[in-house]
Amino acid sequence: MNGLEHILVGLALLAALAIGLLAHDWRDEFRERMMGRSVHDSLHDWWMRHRH
């Protein structure tokens, strides 16, 4: 059972690293998208753009 525990811990660490890398990529993309946005848009302007 000791070997199985080491394998499970290794898989958990790999999953945590993968999640960390994906979250980092997502944050960079989100930051770039937000920097391109106009910060001074009013709520009315937002509503007019997003209503269907």
N, C-alpha and C positions, 0 to 999 in steps of 0.2 A: 504494500500500500504506500510505502514511502516514495517509490518512484513515481506513482500516479499523482501524488500530491505535488511533487516538483514539476511535473508536466502541466498540471492545472494552474499552478502559480505562474509558470512561464507564459502560458496562454493568456492569463489575466493581465500580465504585464505588457504583452504585445498588443492586446486590445486597448489598454489604457494609452499606450504610445500612439496607436493609430487614431484614437479619438482626439488626443491632444494635437496631433498634426492636422487633422481635418478641421478642428475648431480654430486653429491658428490661421489656416487658409481662409476660412469663412470670415473671420474678423477682419483680415486685410481687405477682402473683397467688399465687405460691408462698409469699411472705413472709406475706401475709394469711392464707392457709390454715394455715400453721404457727403463727401467733400465736393462732389460734382453738383450736388443739389443746391438750390438757392435757399438760404436759411430764412430769408425774410418773407416767405410766402405766407399769406394770411390763411386762416381757416376757410374762408369763402373761396379763395383760389384753389385750395386743395379739394374742396367739395365739388367745385365745378369740373375739375380734371377727372375725379374718380367716380362721379355718379354715372349711372347707366340709364 
